[in-house]
């Protein structure tokens, strides 16, 4: 048996790491980290000290706050 670990595509995940969210949205890691530190951030999920990004809420936030 080999190491044939299948990964879940980002668009199917419920939560993303900061690095995955940066790749998915083309927003920098530092900017996403500062967004996650906003008071009452609607798309942050804390698992202990780890911060995860709720993908659907993040997408909604980006689409509602995008400057065109």
C-alpha positions in Angstrom: 0.0 0.0 0.0 1.2 3.4 -0.9 0.6 6.9 0.5 -2.5 7.6 -1.7 -4.1 10.2 0.5 -6.9 12.0 -1.3 -7.4 15.7 -0.3 -10.7 17.4 -0.3 -10.9 20.3 -2.8 -11.0 23.7 -1.1 -14.4 24.6 -2.5 -15.9 21.5 -0.7 -14.4 22.3 2.7 -16.5 23.9 5.4 -13.5 25.6 7.0 -10.1 26.7 5.7 -6.8 27.5 7.2 -5.5 31.0 6.7 -3.1 29.8 4.0 -6.0 28.0 2.2 -8.2 31.1 2.5 -5.4 33.2 1.0 -4.9 30.9 -1.9 -8.7 30.6 -2.5 -9.4 34.4 -2.4 -6.1 35.8 -3.6 -5.9 37.9 -0.5 -2.7 38.0 1.5 -2.2 35.9 4.6 -1.5 39.0 6.7 -4.7 40.8 5.5 -6.8 37.7 6.2 -5.2 37.4 9.7 -6.1 41.0 10.4 -9.6 40.5 9.2 -10.0 37.5 11.5 -9.0 39.8 14.4 -11.8 42.2 13.8 -14.4 42.4 16.6 -17.4 40.2 15.8 -15.8 38.8 12.7 -18.5 36.7 11.0 -16.2 34.1 9.5 -13.7 33.2 12.2 -13.9 29.8 14.0 -11.6 29.3 17.0 -10.5 25.7 17.7 -8.4 26.3 20.9 -5.8 28.8 19.8 -6.2 27.9 16.1 -8.1 30.2 13.8 -10.1 28.8 10.9 -12.0 30.6 8.2 -15.7 29.6 7.7 -15.6 29.3 3.9 -19.3 30.2 3.0 -19.4 33.2 5.5 -16.0 34.3 4.1 -17.3 34.2 0.5 -20.5 36.2 1.6 -18.3 38.8 3.4 -16.1 39.2 0.4 -19.0 39.5 -2.1 -20.9 42.0 0.2 -17.8 44.2 0.9 -16.1 44.1 -2.5 -15.4 47.5 -4.0 -16.0 47.4 -7.7 
